[in-house]
């Protein structure tokens, strides 16, 4: 059983930072901050360990009762601690329920999970289920289907080499079911959970959402289901023997693919076998149904004005001088947004015209925060003689979260006659605001939220191009922004630059070997040479003049199709530009590490790249070190315990080899700078 972490955060819960996981088998570590969210202090999710690596796909409902934070694999080892996990695009509780935090498919953790209590009653399951398959054996990848189908939006990043199934219909998003003519009574199922799951498979089916990584078949269920079924029903759902195991073993060979499952024919079309669960809005009151009406905010789009948006001004500031400007760089929509820079605390506002007669108003806006700021959008209410009544907060955004959509119906205090739309910034940094509307009464609906578009792809390996994560469109730029801010503070003697292999250094090894050397980790997952060049040209390392730079880059150039020669040229270009930026720094250029299996074409790619970039070493400013052979057996196989299940990323023993290989070279380079 694949456990899902589903949690409804209580009002007043603290905000905690989220960090990228250090690795698959050990997730807590020294890694890059990817944002923050609200978490109850008593939410604890244990770290993974060798031979126990649950997906722990999480859906965390935020205190606003609507926003879902999607994280996988979530790790929260102690009460009140920070959180580790890859952070995917936020979703709306009242949305279509498809997207979420399953890393293999991009599908939801909340929808399709067997929930606590569902297997304890006689009522049938009223929804489709989710499963994890052994993708190496069953999932197909080829020129006619790239490992996924609707409603999944992607496959695993190793699908091209890791999916070896032959049935072209099977991949992420595949809907499996029991055929209507299967006689459930004739199966002789022994357990009530087995019977309920079997009926759900025939009535609704089950979607493939993640890789089981072993030749097993997992259903996805909320954490706690396994334990309550054991306690109440005496059925062991994770045992490899017993009545429930025998029930599921009968079902799996009978599963069929619903090949015509599509947006217009959900479940394959035809007559529905069983009713859908009632819509969420019938079971949970949705306070956010919009009241159409004209937008009461003058210049809510920020399009009018020169240096500052017309009508907007600073009303209060603490800790220094606040600044307000019309920001034309990367607005949410259109040509500009509002930016307020806060020295510690500041508020900007625009007054709604006329006297307010309504009892409630609906406020919509798109908010982002930078630095250490918390940007809160709300309305300030006044009496007829302009005495302040209350500031009503509709929603907020924190640094690292990207553009956050705020929409809330606000009940006005008695006596309200005038209203300002206000953006309150707490903490040093800045807040951005765009596409603000206030409505009350009949009229037009609120504007739809537009999806963030991906930047153009890199033209080649030696020209700059920004990174982009489709599942969390703001995340890569957030990485760049936070690292740029960190770089501006200086104080770094040993700088690591690279991709997720650099980003994933084991915490214990880092603290022991590198922290005393004033080291900083500037690795960003998914980066290739175009992304490093873009970061370099856009201030990502400004303020740094380290004694030594450790650089490892190149494996991610495979996925866009860059050749080994192109990658070597990209690395050479970056090294040349880095030497211009940091003329006094020594560079330890690491060889690209071997990945995947010994007969994979990527091995030849790695060998060729390393042969070419070894020529960059001059024995003085640039040294080259290739320890990849130490991770392999004499016949080229990956050594046991050195690589994670994706055959690309490293475990702690591999990082120990890396540290040992570097130690004498680093010592020599650092002492040479003294």
C-alpha positions as CSV (number, residue, x, y, z in Angstrom):
1,X,0.0,0.0,0.0
2,X,1.3,3.4,-1.0
3,X,0.5,5.8,1.8
4,X,-0.8,9.4,1.0
5,X,-0.4,12.2,3.5
6,X,-3.6,14.1,3.6
7,X,-3.9,16.9,6.2
8,X,-6.3,19.8,6.8
9,X,-4.3,22.6,8.3
10,X,-5.9,24.4,11.2
11,X,-6.4,28.2,11.4
12,X,-3.4,29.7,13.1
13,X,-1.0,27.0,12.1
14,X,2.6,28.3,11.7
15,X,4.3,28.9,8.4
16,X,7.3,26.6,7.7
17,X,10.0,26.5,5.1
18,X,10.1,23.7,2.5
19,X,13.4,22.3,1.2
20,X,14.1,20.0,-1.7
21,X,14.8,16.5,-0.5
22,X,18.5,15.5,-0.1
23,X,17.9,12.2,-1.8
24,X,15.3,9.4,-2.1
25,X,16.6,7.2,0.7
26,X,17.4,10.1,3.0
27,X,15.3,13.2,2.5
28,X,16.3,15.5,5.3
29,X,19.5,17.4,4.4
30,X,21.3,20.6,3.5
31,X,19.4,21.6,0.3
32,X,17.8,24.5,-1.4
33,X,14.7,26.2,0.0
34,X,11.8,25.9,-2.4
35,X,9.1,27.9,-0.6
36,X,6.9,27.7,2.4
37,X,3.4,26.8,3.5
38,X,1.3,26.4,6.6
39,X,1.6,23.1,8.6
40,X,0.2,22.0,11.8
41,X,3.0,21.4,14.3
42,X,1.9,17.9,15.1
43,X,2.1,16.7,11.5
44,X,5.1,14.3,11.4
45,X,6.1,12.2,8.4
46,X,9.2,10.0,8.9
47,X,12.3,10.1,6.7
48,X,13.0,7.3,4.3
49,X,15.7,4.7,4.8
50,X,17.4,1.9,2.9
51,X,14.8,-0.5,1.5
52,X,11.9,1.7,2.7
53,X,11.3,4.6,0.3
54,X,7.5,5.4,0.3
55,X,6.3,8.0,-2.2
56,X,4.5,9.9,0.6
57,X,2.5,12.0,-1.9
58,X,0.9,14.8,0.1
59,X,-2.0,17.1,-0.2
60,X,-2.0,19.7,2.6
61,X,-5.2,21.9,2.7
62,X,-4.2,25.4,3.8
63,X,-6.1,27.4,6.4
64,X,-8.0,29.3,3.7
65,X,-10.0,26.1,3.2
66,X,-9.3,26.1,-0.5
67,X,-5.6,26.1,-1.4
68,X,-3.9,22.6,-1.6
69,X,-0.1,22.4,-1.2
70,X,1.1,19.4,-3.2
71,X,4.4,17.9,-2.1
72,X,6.2,14.6,-2.8
73,X,8.0,12.8,-1.2
74,X,7.1,14.8,2.0
75,X,9.4,14.4,5.0
76,X,8.7,16.1,8.3
77,X,10.8,14.1,10.8
78,X,9.9,16.1,14.0
79,X,7.0,18.1,15.3
80,X,7.4,21.8,14.4
81,X,10.4,21.2,12.1
82,X,10.9,22.4,8.6
83,X,9.6,20.3,5.7
84,X,11.4,18.5,2.9
85,X,9.9,17.5,-0.5
86,X,9.5,18.5,-4.1
87,X,6.8,21.2,-4.3
88,X,4.4,21.0,-7.1
89,X,1.9,23.5,-8.4
90,X,-0.8,24.5,-5.9
91,X,-4.3,23.4,-6.7
92,X,-7.8,24.4,-5.8
93,X,-9.9,22.2,-3.6
94,X,-12.9,23.1,-5.8
95,X,-11.0,22.5,-9.1
96,X,-11.2,19.5,-11.4
97,X,-9.2,17.3,-8.9
98,X,-6.7,15.9,-11.5
99,X,-3.4,17.6,-10.8
100,X,-1.3,17.2,-7.7
101,X,1.8,15.8,-6.2
102,X,2.3,12.3,-7.7
103,X,5.8,12.9,-9.2
104,X,5.5,10.2,-11.8
105,X,2.3,11.4,-13.3
106,X,1.5,14.9,-12.0
107,X,-1.8,13.5,-10.7
108,X,-3.5,14.3,-7.4
109,X,-2.8,12.8,-4.0
110,X,-6.2,13.7,-2.6
111,X,-8.4,12.3,-5.4
112,X,-8.6,8.5,-5.7
113,X,-7.0,7.8,-2.3
114,X,-8.8,5.2,-0.2
115,X,-9.7,7.4,2.8
116,X,-9.8,6.5,6.5
117,X,-13.2,5.0,7.4
118,X,-14.0,4.0,3.8
119,X,-13.2,0.3,4.3
120,X,-14.8,-0.1,7.7
121,X,-18.5,0.3,6.6
122,X,-20.8,-1.6,4.3
123,X,-21.1,1.4,1.9
124,X,-19.4,0.9,-1.5
125,X,-16.5,3.1,-2.5
126,X,-17.8,5.9,-4.6
127,X,-14.8,6.9,-6.6
128,X,-11.9,5.6,-8.8
129,X,-8.9,4.3,-7.1
130,X,-5.1,4.8,-7.7
131,X,-2.3,2.3,-8.1
132,X,1.4,2.2,-8.5
133,X,2.9,-0.3,-11.0
134,X,6.4,-1.6,-11.6
135,X,7.0,0.7,-14.5
136,X,10.2,-1.0,-15.6
137,X,8.2,-4.1,-16.4
138,X,4.8,-2.8,-17.4
139,X,4.9,0.8,-18.6
140,X,5.7,1.6,-22.3
141,X,7.8,4.4,-23.6
142,X,8.3,5.0,-27.3
143,X,8.0,7.5,-30.2
144,X,4.2,7.0,-30.3
145,X,3.6,7.4,-26.6
146,X,6.1,9.0,-24.1
147,X,5.2,7.0,-21.1
148,X,1.9,8.7,-20.2
149,X,-1.7,9.4,-21.3
150,X,-4.6,11.5,-20.1
151,X,-5.2,12.5,-17.4
152,X,-1.5,12.2,-16.5
153,X,0.6,15.1,-17.7
154,X,4.0,13.5,-17.7
155,X,6.0,10.3,-17.0
156,X,9.0,9.8,-14.7
157,X,12.1,11.6,-15.9
158,X,13.8,8.3,-16.4
159,X,10.9,6.9,-18.5
160,X,12.9,7.0,-21.8
161,X,15.4,4.4,-20.5
162,X,13.5,3.0,-17.5
163,X,10.1,2.0,-18.9
164,X,10.5,-1.3,-20.7
165,X,6.9,-2.6,-21.0
166,X,5.6,-3.6,-24.4
167,X,1.9,-2.8,-24.1
168,X,1.6,0.7,-25.6
169,X,-1.6,1.3,-23.7
170,X,0.1,1.2,-20.3
171,X,1.8,4.2,-18.7
172,X,1.1,7.0,-16.3
173,X,-2.6,7.9,-16.3
174,X,-3.7,4.5,-17.7
175,X,-7.2,3.6,-16.3
176,X,-7.4,-0.1,-15.3
177,X,-10.6,-1.9,-14.5
178,X,-12.4,-5.3,-14.1
179,X,-14.6,-6.0,-17.1
180,X,-18.4,-5.8,-16.5
181,X,-18.8,-9.5,-17.2
182,X,-16.5,-10.6,-14.3
183,X,-18.6,-12.4,-11.7
184,X,-17.4,-10.9,-8.5
185,X,-19.2,-13.5,-6.3
186,X,-17.5,-16.3,-8.2
187,X,-14.1,-15.0,-7.2
188,X,-14.4,-16.3,-3.7
189,X,-12.9,-13.2,-2.0
190,X,-12.3,-13.7,1.7
191,X,-12.1,-10.1,3.1
192,X,-14.5,-7.2,3.1
193,X,-11.7,-4.7,2.1
194,X,-10.9,-7.1,-0.8
195,X,-14.6,-7.2,-1.9
196,X,-15.0,-3.4,-1.7
197,X,-11.9,-2.7,-3.7
198,X,-12.9,-5.3,-6.3
199,X,-16.3,-3.7,-6.7
200,X,-14.7,-0.2,-7.1
201,X,-12.4,-1.6,-9.8
202,X,-15.4,-2.8,-11.7
203,X,-17.5,0.3,-11.1
204,X,-14.9,3.0,-11.4
205,X,-11.4,1.5,-12.1
206,X,-8.0,2.6,-10.9
207,X,-5.5,5.1,-12.4
208,X,-1.8,4.4,-12.6
209,X,-0.1,7.4,-10.8
210,X,3.4,6.4,-9.8
211,X,6.2,3.8,-10.1
212,X,6.2,1.1,-7.5
213,X,10.0,0.7,-8.2
214,X,9.7,-3.1,-7.6
215,X,7.6,-5.9,-9.0
216,X,4.7,-5.2,-6.7
217,X,1.2,-3.7,-7.0
218,X,0.2,-0.9,-4.6
219,X,-3.1,0.8,-4.0
220,X,-2.9,4.4,-2.8
221,X,-4.5,5.1,0.6
222,X,-4.5,7.8,3.2
223,X,-2.1,7.2,6.0
224,X,-3.9,5.3,8.8
225,X,-6.1,3.1,6.6
226,X,-3.8,0.1,7.0
227,X,-3.7,0.5,10.7
228,X,-7.5,1.0,11.2
229,X,-8.3,-2.0,9.0
230,X,-5.9,-4.2,11.0
231,X,-7.3,-3.0,14.3
232,X,-11.1,-3.0,13.5
233,X,-11.3,-5.8,10.9
234,X,-8.3,-7.9,11.8
235,X,-7.2,-7.8,8.1
236,X,-3.5,-7.2,7.3
237,X,-3.2,-5.2,4.1
238,X,0.6,-5.0,3.8
239,X,1.3,-8.7,4.5
240,X,2.7,-10.9,1.7
241,X,0.5,-13.7,2.7
242,X,-3.0,-14.1,4.2
243,X,-6.6,-13.6,3.1
244,X,-6.3,-10.0,1.8
245,X,-3.1,-10.8,-0.2
246,X,-4.8,-13.8,-1.8
247,X,-7.8,-11.6,-2.7
248,X,-5.7,-9.0,-4.4
249,X,-3.6,-11.7,-6.2
250,X,-6.9,-12.9,-7.8
251,X,-7.7,-9.4,-9.0
252,X,-4.5,-8.2,-10.7
253,X,-4.4,-10.8,-13.5
254,X,-8.0,-9.8,-14.4
255,X,-7.3,-6.1,-14.8
256,X,-7.9,-4.6,-18.3
257,X,-7.0,-1.2,-19.8
258,X,-9.8,1.2,-20.6
259,X,-8.2,2.4,-23.8
260,X,-10.9,4.9,-24.8
261,X,-10.8,6.8,-21.5
262,X,-10.5,10.5,-22.4
263,X,-11.9,13.9,-21.3
264,X,-15.0,13.5,-23.5
265,X,-15.5,9.8,-22.5
266,X,-14.4,9.5,-18.9
267,X,-14.3,5.9,-17.9
268,X,-14.7,4.9,-21.5
269,X,-18.1,6.4,-22.2
270,X,-21.3,4.4,-22.5
271,X,-23.8,3.9,-19.7
272,X,-22.5,4.6,-16.2
273,X,-22.3,1.5,-14.0
274,X,-22.5,3.4,-10.7
275,X,-23.2,7.0,-9.7
276,X,-20.4,9.5,-9.1
277,X,-19.8,10.8,-5.7
278,X,-21.7,14.0,-5.1
279,X,-19.9,17.1,-6.2
280,X,-17.7,18.6,-3.5
281,X,-19.8,21.8,-3.4
282,X,-22.7,19.7,-2.2
283,X,-20.8,18.2,0.7
284,X,-18.6,21.2,1.7
285,X,-20.0,24.7,1.5
286,X,-17.9,26.6,-1.0
287,X,-17.7,30.2,0.2
288,X,-16.1,31.4,-2.9
289,X,-18.8,31.2,-5.5
290,X,-18.4,34.6,-7.3
291,X,-20.9,37.4,-7.5
292,X,-20.6,38.8,-11.0
293,X,-20.4,42.5,-11.2
294,X,-18.3,45.4,-12.4
295,X,-14.8,45.8,-11.1
296,X,-14.8,48.6,-8.5
297,X,-11.0,49.0,-8.4
298,X,-9.7,51.8,-10.6
299,X,-6.4,50.7,-12.3
300,X,-6.5,47.2,-10.8
301,X,-4.5,46.0,-13.8
302,X,-1.6,48.5,-13.0
303,X,-1.6,49.4,-16.7
304,X,-2.0,53.1,-16.1
305,X,0.9,55.3,-14.9
306,X,4.5,55.8,-15.4
307,X,6.9,55.3,-12.5
308,X,4.0,54.3,-10.2
309,X,0.5,52.9,-11.0
310,X,-2.0,55.7,-11.1
311,X,-4.1,55.9,-7.9
312,X,-1.9,53.7,-5.7
313,X,0.2,55.1,-2.9
314,X,2.1,54.2,0.4
315,X,0.0,54.8,3.5
316,X,2.3,53.6,6.2
317,X,5.9,52.4,6.6
318,X,8.1,51.2,9.5
319,X,11.8,50.6,9.8
320,X,12.8,53.0,7.0
321,X,11.6,54.4,3.7
322,X,9.2,52.2,1.7
323,X,9.0,52.5,-2.1
324,X,6.2,51.9,-4.6
325,X,6.7,51.5,-8.4
326,X,5.1,50.2,-11.5
327,X,7.1,47.0,-12.2
328,X,7.3,45.9,-15.8
329,X,9.5,42.9,-15.3
330,X,7.5,39.6,-15.3
331,X,4.0,40.9,-14.3
332,X,1.3,38.3,-13.7
333,X,-0.6,39.6,-16.8
334,X,-0.4,42.5,-19.2
335,X,2.4,45.1,-19.1
336,X,3.0,45.8,-15.4
337,X,2.3,45.0,-11.8
338,X,2.6,47.0,-8.6
339,X,5.8,46.5,-6.5
340,X,6.1,47.7,-2.9
341,X,9.5,47.5,-1.3
342,X,9.4,47.3,2.5
343,X,12.2,48.1,5.0
344,X,10.3,46.1,7.6
345,X,6.7,46.9,7.2
346,X,4.7,48.9,4.7
347,X,1.2,49.3,3.3
348,X,0.1,50.5,-0.1
349,X,-3.5,51.1,-1.1
350,X,-6.0,52.5,-3.6
351,X,-9.3,53.9,-2.6
352,X,-12.6,52.6,-4.1
353,X,-14.7,55.4,-5.4
354,X,-18.0,56.5,-3.8
355,X,-19.7,55.2,-0.7
356,X,-19.9,51.4,-0.2
357,X,-23.5,50.1,0.3
358,X,-22.8,46.4,0.2
359,X,-22.6,44.1,3.2
360,X,-19.9,42.1,1.6
361,X,-17.3,42.4,-1.2
362,X,-15.4,39.8,-3.1
363,X,-11.7,40.5,-3.6
364,X,-9.6,38.9,-6.2
365,X,-5.9,39.5,-6.8
366,X,-2.6,37.9,-7.7
367,X,0.2,38.3,-5.1
368,X,3.9,37.5,-4.9
369,X,6.6,38.1,-2.3
370,X,10.4,38.5,-2.5
371,X,13.2,38.5,0.1
372,X,11.9,37.8,3.6
373,X,8.5,39.4,3.0
374,X,5.0,38.2,3.6
375,X,2.6,40.0,1.2
376,X,-1.0,40.2,2.4
377,X,-3.9,41.4,0.2
378,X,-7.0,42.7,1.9
379,X,-9.4,45.7,2.3
380,X,-9.3,48.4,4.9
381,X,-12.7,49.5,6.1
382,X,-13.7,53.0,7.2
383,X,-16.7,54.8,8.6
384,X,-18.4,57.7,6.7
385,X,-16.1,60.2,8.5
386,X,-13.0,58.0,7.7
387,X,-12.4,56.4,11.0
388,X,-10.7,53.1,10.6
389,X,-12.7,50.0,11.4
390,X,-10.7,46.9,10.4
391,X,-8.3,45.4,7.9
392,X,-9.7,42.3,6.4
393,X,-7.1,39.9,4.9
394,X,-8.2,37.9,1.9
395,X,-5.0,36.0,1.4
396,X,-1.2,36.2,1.2
397,X,2.0,35.0,-0.6
398,X,5.4,34.4,0.9
399,X,8.8,34.4,-0.6
400,X,9.4,31.4,-2.8
401,X,5.7,30.7,-3.5
402,X,5.5,32.5,-6.8
403,X,2.3,34.2,-7.9
404,X,-0.5,33.3,-5.5
405,X,-4.1,33.7,-6.6
406,X,-6.3,35.2,-3.8
407,X,-10.1,35.1,-3.9
408,X,-12.3,35.6,-0.9
409,X,-15.7,37.0,0.0
410,X,-15.2,39.5,2.9
411,X,-18.0,40.4,5.2
412,X,-17.8,44.1,6.0
413,X,-18.0,45.4,9.6
414,X,-21.1,47.3,10.5
415,X,-20.8,51.0,9.7
416,X,-18.5,50.5,6.7
417,X,-18.9,53.4,4.2
418,X,-15.5,53.6,2.5
419,X,-13.0,50.9,1.5
420,X,-9.4,50.8,0.4
421,X,-7.8,47.8,-1.3
422,X,-4.5,47.4,0.5
423,X,-1.3,45.4,0.2
424,X,0.4,44.9,3.5
425,X,4.1,43.9,3.4
426,X,5.6,42.5,6.6
427,X,9.4,41.8,6.7
428,X,12.2,43.0,4.6
429,X,11.7,42.5,0.9
430,X,9.0,43.4,-1.5
431,X,5.5,42.4,-2.5
432,X,3.9,42.4,-6.0
433,X,0.3,42.8,-6.9
434,X,-1.6,42.4,-10.2
435,X,-5.1,42.0,-11.7
436,X,-7.0,43.2,-8.6
437,X,-10.8,43.2,-8.7
438,X,-13.5,44.0,-6.1
439,X,-17.0,43.0,-6.9
440,X,-20.4,43.1,-5.2
441,X,-23.7,42.6,-7.0
442,X,-24.7,41.4,-10.5
443,X,-22.4,41.6,-13.5
444,X,-19.4,40.0,-15.1
445,X,-17.7,37.0,-13.4
446,X,-14.2,37.2,-11.9
447,X,-11.3,36.8,-14.4
448,X,-9.9,33.4,-15.1
449,X,-6.4,32.6,-13.9
450,X,-3.9,32.2,-16.8
451,X,-1.3,29.5,-16.7
452,X,2.4,30.5,-16.6
453,X,3.9,29.8,-20.0
454,X,7.2,28.0,-20.3
455,X,10.2,30.0,-21.6
456,X,11.7,29.2,-25.0
457,X,13.8,26.1,-24.9
458,X,17.6,26.3,-25.1
459,X,18.8,26.6,-28.7
460,X,22.1,24.8,-27.9
461,X,24.3,23.8,-25.0
462,X,26.5,27.0,-25.0
463,X,23.8,29.7,-25.1
464,X,22.0,30.9,-21.9
465,X,18.5,29.7,-21.2
466,X,16.5,29.8,-18.0
467,X,15.1,26.6,-16.4
468,X,11.5,25.7,-16.0
469,X,9.5,23.1,-14.0
470,X,6.1,22.6,-15.7
471,X,4.5,21.4,-12.5
472,X,5.6,24.4,-10.5
473,X,6.1,27.2,-13.0
474,X,7.7,29.8,-10.6
475,X,10.0,27.4,-8.8
476,X,13.1,27.6,-10.9
477,X,13.1,31.4,-10.9
478,X,12.5,31.3,-7.2
479,X,15.6,29.1,-6.8
480,X,17.6,31.6,-8.9
481,X,16.2,34.5,-6.9
482,X,17.0,33.1,-3.5
483,X,20.5,32.0,-4.6
484,X,21.1,35.4,-6.1
485,X,20.2,37.0,-2.8
486,X,22.5,34.6,-1.0
487,X,25.3,35.3,-3.4
488,X,25.0,39.1,-2.8
489,X,25.9,38.6,0.9
490,X,29.3,37.0,0.0
491,X,31.3,35.3,2.6
492,X,31.8,32.0,0.6
493,X,35.3,30.4,0.3
494,X,34.2,27.1,-1.3
495,X,31.4,27.3,-3.9
496,X,29.7,24.2,-5.3
497,X,27.9,24.7,-8.7
498,X,25.9,22.1,-10.5
499,X,22.6,20.2,-10.8
500,X,20.6,17.9,-8.4
501,X,23.7,15.7,-7.9
502,X,25.4,18.8,-6.3
503,X,22.2,19.9,-4.7
504,X,21.8,16.5,-3.0
505,X,24.9,16.3,-0.8
506,X,24.4,14.3,2.3
507,X,23.8,16.6,5.3
508,X,26.1,14.9,7.7
509,X,29.0,14.8,5.2
510,X,28.4,18.4,4.3
511,X,28.4,19.6,7.9
512,X,31.5,17.6,8.7
513,X,33.7,18.3,5.7
514,X,32.5,21.5,4.0
515,X,30.8,23.8,6.4
516,X,34.0,24.6,8.3
517,X,35.4,25.7,4.9
518,X,32.7,28.4,4.5
519,X,31.0,26.4,1.7
520,X,27.8,27.1,-0.2
521,X,25.8,24.8,-2.3
522,X,24.5,26.4,-5.5
523,X,23.2,23.3,-7.2
524,X,19.8,23.4,-8.8
525,X,17.9,20.3,-9.8
526,X,17.5,19.9,-13.6
527,X,20.1,22.4,-14.6
528,X,22.3,21.9,-17.7
529,X,24.9,24.1,-19.2
530,X,22.3,26.6,-20.6
531,X,20.8,27.2,-17.2
532,X,24.2,27.7,-15.5
533,X,25.1,30.2,-18.2
534,X,21.8,32.0,-17.7
535,X,22.3,32.2,-14.0
536,X,25.8,33.5,-14.5
537,X,24.7,36.3,-16.9
538,X,21.7,37.2,-14.7
539,X,23.5,37.9,-11.4
540,X,23.2,34.5,-9.9
541,X,26.8,34.5,-8.6
542,X,27.3,38.3,-8.2
543,X,29.0,39.1,-4.9
544,X,31.0,35.8,-4.8
545,X,34.7,35.5,-5.0
546,X,35.4,32.1,-3.5
547,X,38.8,30.5,-3.2
548,X,37.7,27.4,-5.0
549,X,34.7,26.5,-7.2
550,X,33.7,22.8,-7.5
551,X,31.8,22.4,-10.8
552,X,29.9,19.4,-12.0
553,X,27.5,19.7,-14.8
554,X,26.4,18.0,-18.0
555,X,24.1,15.0,-17.4
556,X,21.0,17.0,-17.8
557,X,22.1,18.0,-21.3
558,X,21.1,14.5,-22.4
559,X,17.3,15.1,-22.1
560,X,17.1,18.1,-24.6
561,X,19.2,16.0,-27.1
562,X,22.5,17.9,-26.9
563,X,25.4,15.8,-28.2
564,X,28.6,15.1,-26.1
565,X,30.5,17.6,-28.3
566,X,27.8,20.3,-27.7
567,X,27.9,19.6,-23.9
568,X,31.7,19.9,-23.8
569,X,31.4,23.2,-25.6
570,X,28.8,24.4,-23.2
571,X,31.0,23.4,-20.2
572,X,34.0,25.1,-21.8
573,X,31.9,28.3,-22.4
574,X,30.8,28.3,-18.8
575,X,34.3,27.8,-17.4
576,X,35.6,30.7,-19.5
577,X,32.9,33.0,-18.4
578,X,33.2,31.9,-14.8
579,X,37.0,32.8,-14.9
580,X,36.1,36.2,-16.1
581,X,33.6,36.7,-13.3
582,X,35.8,35.2,-10.6
583,X,39.4,35.8,-11.8
584,X,41.1,34.9,-8.5
585,X,39.1,31.6,-8.0
586,X,40.5,28.2,-8.6
587,X,38.1,25.8,-10.4
588,X,37.9,22.1,-9.6
589,X,36.1,20.7,-12.7
590,X,34.4,17.3,-11.9
591,X,33.9,14.7,-14.6
592,X,30.3,13.9,-15.5
593,X,29.3,10.8,-13.5
594,X,28.3,7.5,-15.1
595,X,24.5,6.8,-14.9
596,X,22.1,4.0,-15.8
597,X,23.3,0.6,-17.0
598,X,26.7,-0.4,-18.5
599,X,25.2,-0.9,-22.0
600,X,23.3,2.3,-22.0
601,X,24.2,4.9,-24.7
602,X,24.5,7.5,-21.9
603,X,27.7,5.8,-20.8
604,X,29.4,6.6,-24.1
605,X,28.1,10.2,-23.9
606,X,29.7,10.6,-20.4
607,X,33.0,9.1,-21.6
608,X,33.2,11.5,-24.6
609,X,32.3,14.6,-22.6
610,X,34.9,13.8,-19.9
611,X,37.6,13.2,-22.5
612,X,36.9,16.6,-24.1
613,X,36.6,18.7,-20.9
614,X,39.7,17.1,-19.3
615,X,41.6,19.4,-21.8
616,X,40.4,22.4,-19.9
617,X,42.7,21.7,-17.0
618,X,45.8,23.8,-17.0
619,X,47.3,22.6,-13.7
620,X,47.0,26.0,-12.2
621,X,43.6,27.7,-12.4
622,X,41.6,24.7,-13.5
623,X,42.0,21.2,-12.2
624,X,40.0,18.2,-13.6
625,X,38.9,15.2,-11.5
626,X,37.0,12.2,-12.7
627,X,36.2,9.7,-10.0
628,X,33.3,8.0,-11.8
629,X,35.1,4.7,-12.1
630,X,35.1,4.4,-8.3
631,X,31.3,4.1,-8.4
632,X,31.4,1.1,-10.8
633,X,32.6,-2.5,-10.6
634,X,35.5,-3.5,-12.9
635,X,32.9,-4.6,-15.6
636,X,31.1,-1.3,-15.5
637,X,28.1,-2.1,-13.4
638,X,26.9,0.3,-10.7
639,X,28.2,-0.7,-7.3
640,X,25.5,-1.8,-4.9
641,X,24.4,0.9,-2.5
642,X,25.8,3.8,-4.5
643,X,22.8,4.8,-6.7
644,X,19.2,5.4,-6.0
645,X,16.5,3.4,-7.8
646,X,16.5,5.9,-10.7
647,X,20.1,4.8,-11.5
648,X,21.1,8.5,-11.7
649,X,21.2,10.1,-8.3
650,X,23.6,9.1,-5.5
651,X,23.3,7.6,-2.1
652,X,25.5,8.5,0.9
653,X,28.2,6.0,0.2
654,X,28.7,7.5,-3.3
655,X,29.0,11.0,-1.7
656,X,31.6,9.6,0.7
657,X,33.6,8.4,-2.4
658,X,33.2,11.9,-3.9
659,X,34.4,13.6,-0.8
660,X,37.4,11.3,-0.4
661,X,38.4,11.8,-4.0
662,X,38.2,15.6,-3.7
663,X,39.9,16.0,-0.3
664,X,43.5,16.2,-1.4
665,X,42.8,18.3,-4.4
666,X,40.7,20.8,-2.4
667,X,43.4,21.0,0.2
668,X,46.0,21.8,-2.4
669,X,43.8,24.4,-4.2
670,X,42.7,26.2,-1.0
671,X,46.3,26.4,0.4
672,X,47.4,27.7,-3.0
673,X,45.2,30.7,-2.5
674,X,46.6,31.7,0.9
